[in-house]
């Protein structure tokens, strides 16, 4: 069990860190033109964050360190549909339908 003081220190610290990271862009740079190289890099933020959120769920969701077959197949279908269709929403819908269909069939 985590002591209450430690828990609240971590929560407040993460909140302040998140605030100052955002304030750095919006407060100090909000009304100025950002350089083209920075804007180019910021475009890839969502492309980097979504796989970082999904990959641990796909890789570590099974038993004994093995990936769960339903999640692994859904991830492969999602990537394949995304590459073929070039549509984020189509890929997400295809992956979700695959995941729930396989979970229904297996479980």
N, C-alpha and C positions, 0 to 999 in steps of 0.2 A: 504494500500500500504506500502510495506517495504521500508525504506530509502535505498538508494544505498550503503552507507557506511556499514550499517548492513549486507546487502546481500553479499557484497564482503568480509566482515570480516568472515562471516560464510563459504563462498565458499573456501577462502584461508585456514581457520582453518581446515576444513574437508580434504582439499587436503594435507596439511602438516601432519595431523594425520594419514591419509591413507598411505602416503609415509613412515613415521617413523615406522608404524606397519609392513610394508613389509620389510623395511630396517633392522629391528631387526632380521628377519629370514634370509634374503638373504645376508646382509652386514656383520653381526657379526658371523653368524653361517653357512654361505654358503659353506665353504670348510671343515667343521668339521662334524664328524659323530654325528647324533642326537640320543638320547637315544630311545630305543625300545618303551617305554611307551608313549613318545611324538609322535612318528610316528604312533602308534596305534590310538591315539586320533585325529591326523590330517586326518586320513582316513575318519572320519565321518563328516568332515566339509561340504562337498557337500550335504550329506544326511540331515544335519540340516538346511542348507541355503535354499534349494529348497522349502521345506514345509513352511518355514518362509516367503518366497516371495509369495507363492501361497495362503496360508490360508486366509489372509485378503481379497483377491480378491473374494474368494469363500464365505466367511462369510458375508462380508459387501457390496456385489454388488447389492443386491435387494432393494426393496422399504420398507420404514418404519422399517428398521433394520432386515428384513427377508432376508434369502439367496435367490439368484436368482435360480429358479429350474433348469435351463439348466446348470449353472456352478456347482451346487451341485451334479447333476446326473453325470456330466462329471468327477468330482473329485472322486466320488464313483467308477465309472468304471475304472478310472486310477489306483486307489489303488487296486481294485480287479484284474485287469489284471497284475499289477506289482507283486502282491503276487503269482498269479498263474504261470506267465511266468518267473519270476525272471529276467526280461529284462527291463532295464530303457527305452530304445527307443521304445519298443513295447508298454509299458504302456503310454508313452507320446503320441504316435501316436493314440492309442485307445482313450485316453482322448480328443485329439484335434478333431478327427473325430466325437466323441459323441457330443462335445460342438457345433461344427459347424452344425451338423445335427439337433440338438435340436433348435438351434437359427434359422435355416432355417424353421423348422416346426412350431415353436411358433411364430416367428416374421414374 
